[in-house]
Amino acid sequence: MVTGKLLKRIKICSKVTNRGEKSGHIENICEMVEFIKLAPLVRELEKEWAKEIGEEIYRQQEINGCNWGRGIFKNAPSPHLADSCCMCYTEHVINHQRGRGIMLYIYYGDKENVINRSDIYFNSTYQDEWLDDELVREIILCVDRSRVVSAHLIESPVLGPIGPKDLSGGTKTLILMYKDKEHIFNATNCGDNCAKWILEIAKRGDLTICLQHNLDFGPGYFEAVVLNNLQMIHNMKELLDVIFELENAE
């Protein structure tokens, strides 16, 4: 069967890649996808193949320590099959990462059941013990340049003595992202100085946010999934490419 031959080639290619012979591994993957041409490209079968191919590629990456990513599908002979494989592969990555609890999920645009007025929501829900948390104190110091003295007293270089309700909207949103895992918050309240803290919070547990603007996560490597199309990204260039695709699709 075509799928059996294809999966066998995936296993062979993953072992070659794992030995360090990385040059041309994308071409090798595209070559084995050519096996699909041996049978009619019926969409019902494509869907079945996509699931098996996506699962096997993800499994071989885990076993052999490969890091192929979504690019391996881009030259598949059938665009529909490429999209299907890509989606299955990303779903496996998402499910795996959800188990680890170390992933950032971003939804661009309006979304139901998202708290947009995090400033007001924070004022009515925050708890005094939150300000005893070291990460919360670091966020307040970095974003608002203010030092937590106690649960009810924060020293601001601009405003003087303030309370938690006087913190900036971005800081309040970050604290809610960290402390309230039952809700999704609109990160549009956050400026670029909040981006590194969003990544830090995501390292401590799954974090889903909603965005309506381009937040700069910096030049370094990071992992996130754009929920609009289930694309996994690893840097700002990839994120900007996804945003561009979403804008053009509207």
C-alpha positions in Angstrom: 0.0 0.0 0.0 1.2 3.5 -0.8 1.0 4.7 2.8 3.0 1.7 4.1 5.9 2.5 1.6 5.7 6.2 2.6 5.9 5.5 6.3 8.8 3.2 5.8 10.7 5.9 3.9 9.9 8.4 6.7 11.6 6.0 9.2 14.6 5.6 7.0 15.0 9.3 6.4 14.6 10.1 10.1 17.5 7.8 10.9 19.7 9.4 8.2 18.9 12.8 9.5 19.6 11.8 13.1 23.1 10.7 12.1 23.9 14.3 11.2 23.5 14.1 7.4 21.1 17.0 7.5 21.8 18.5 4.1 18.9 17.8 1.8 16.7 16.2 4.4 13.8 18.3 3.3 14.3 17.2 -0.3 14.3 13.6 0.9 11.0 14.0 2.7 9.5 15.6 -0.5 10.8 12.7 -2.5 9.1 10.1 -0.3 5.9 12.1 -0.6 6.1 11.4 -4.3 5.1 7.8 -3.5 1.6 9.2 -3.2 1.6 9.6 -7.0 1.5 5.8 -7.3 -2.3 5.9 -6.5 -5.2 8.2 -7.4 -5.2 11.4 -5.4 -8.7 10.9 -4.0 -9.5 13.4 -1.3 -11.0 10.8 1.0 -7.8 8.8 0.8 -5.6 11.9 1.2 -7.2 12.7 4.5 -6.4 9.2 5.7 -2.9 9.4 4.5 -2.4 12.8 6.0 -3.3 11.5 9.4 -0.8 8.6 9.2 1.9 10.7 7.6 1.5 13.5 10.2 1.5 11.0 13.1 4.5 9.1 11.8 6.6 12.2 11.1 5.9 13.5 14.5 6.7 10.1 16.1 10.0 9.8 14.3 11.0 13.3 15.3 10.4 12.3 18.9 12.3 9.0 18.6 15.3 10.3 16.7 15.5 13.9 17.8 14.9 15.4 14.4 13.5 18.9 14.0 11.9 19.0 10.6 8.9 21.3 11.3 6.2 22.2 8.8 8.6 23.0 5.9 8.8 19.3 5.0 5.3 19.4 3.5 5.6 22.5 1.3 6.6 20.7 -1.9 4.1 17.8 -1.7 2.6 17.0 -5.1 -0.9 17.8 -3.8 -1.5 21.1 -2.1 -4.5 19.7 -0.3 -2.4 16.8 1.0 0.3 19.1 2.1 -2.2 21.2 4.0 -3.8 18.1 5.6 -0.4 16.6 6.6 0.6 20.0 8.0 -2.5 20.2 10.1 -2.2 16.7 11.4 1.5 17.3 12.3 0.7 20.5 14.1 -2.2 18.9 16.0 0.2 16.3 17.3 2.7 19.0 18.4 -0.1 20.8 20.1 -1.3 17.8 21.9 2.2 16.8 23.0 3.0 20.2 24.2 -0.3 20.5 26.1 0.8 17.5 28.0 4.0 19.2 29.0 2.2 22.4 29.8 4.8 24.7 28.2 3.1 26.3 25.2 1.8 29.7 24.2 -1.3 29.7 22.0 -2.3 32.9 20.2 -5.6 33.8 18.6 -5.6 36.9 16.4 -8.8 38.9 16.2 -12.1 38.8 18.1 -12.9 35.7 20.0 -15.8 34.6 22.2 -15.4 34.2 25.9 -12.3 36.5 26.1 -12.0 39.1 28.8 -11.2 42.3 27.1 -11.4 44.7 30.0 -8.7 43.0 32.1 -8.1 46.3 34.0 -11.6 46.3 35.4 -11.6 42.5 35.9 -8.4 42.6 37.8 -9.7 45.3 40.2 -12.6 43.1 41.3 -10.8 39.7 41.3 -7.2 40.1 42.4 -6.1 38.5 45.7 -3.7 39.9 48.2 -1.4 36.9 48.1 -0.7 37.3 44.4 1.6 40.2 45.3 3.7 37.8 47.5 4.6 35.8 44.4 8.2 36.5 43.2 7.3 36.5 39.5 4.4 39.0 40.0 6.9 41.3 41.8 9.4 41.0 39.0 6.7 41.8 36.4 5.6 44.9 38.4 9.2 46.1 38.8 10.1 45.6 35.1 6.9 46.8 33.4 5.8 49.6 35.8 9.2 50.3 37.4 7.5 49.9 40.8 8.4 48.0 43.9 6.0 45.9 45.9 6.2 46.7 49.6 3.2 44.8 50.8 -0.1 43.5 49.4 -1.6 47.0 49.7 1.4 49.2 49.1 3.5 49.6 45.9 6.1 52.3 45.5 5.9 54.0 42.1 8.6 56.4 40.9 5.9 58.4 39.1 2.8 58.2 41.2 4.4 57.6 44.6 2.6 55.2 47.0 -0.1 53.3 45.1 -2.2 50.2 45.5 -2.6 47.2 43.2 -5.6 48.8 41.4 -3.3 51.6 40.2 -1.0 49.3 38.3 -0.9 49.7 34.5 -3.3 47.8 32.3 -0.5 45.7 30.8 0.8 44.7 34.2 -2.7 43.7 35.4 -3.2 41.6 32.3 0.1 39.8 32.8 -0.7 39.0 36.4 -4.2 37.7 35.4 -2.6 35.5 32.7 -0.3 34.0 35.3 -2.8 33.6 38.1 -6.1 33.0 36.4 -5.9 29.9 34.2 -9.6 29.6 33.8 -10.0 32.6 31.5 -8.5 33.9 28.3 -7.4 37.5 28.3 -7.0 40.0 25.5 -3.2 40.8 25.4 -3.9 43.9 23.3 -3.6 45.8 26.6 0.0 44.7 26.6 2.9 46.7 25.0 6.1 45.2 23.7 7.6 45.5 27.2 5.2 42.8 28.3 6.1 40.3 25.5 9.0 38.6 27.3 6.8 38.1 30.4 4.1 36.4 28.3 6.7 34.0 27.1 7.9 33.5 30.7 4.4 32.8 31.9 3.8 30.3 29.1 6.9 28.4 30.2 5.2 27.8 33.5 2.0 26.4 32.1 -0.2 26.5 29.0 -1.2 30.0 28.1 -3.8 31.1 25.6 -4.1 34.8 24.7 -6.1 36.9 22.3 -4.3 39.6 20.2 -5.5 42.3 18.0 -2.2 43.9 17.2 1.4 42.8 16.4 3.2 42.2 19.6 7.0 42.1 19.2 8.3 39.0 21.0 11.9 39.9 20.2 14.6 38.4 18.0 15.2 35.1 19.8 13.7 31.7 19.5 10.3 30.9 21.0 7.5 28.5 20.4 3.8 29.4 19.9 0.8 28.1 18.0 -1.4 30.5 16.1 -4.9 29.0 16.7 -6.5 30.7 13.7 -4.9 28.2 11.4 -3.0 25.9 13.9 0.4 27.0 12.6 3.3 26.5 14.9 5.9 29.3 14.9 9.4 29.6 16.3 10.4 33.3 15.8 9.0 36.7 14.9 9.6 36.2 11.2 7.4 33.1 11.1 4.8 34.9 13.3 4.7 37.9 10.9 4.4 35.6 7.9 1.4 33.9 9.6 -0.2 37.3 10.4 0.3 38.4 6.8 -1.4 35.2 5.6 -4.3 35.8 8.0 -4.8 39.4 6.8 -4.7 38.4 3.1 -7.3 35.6 3.8 -9.8 38.0 5.1 
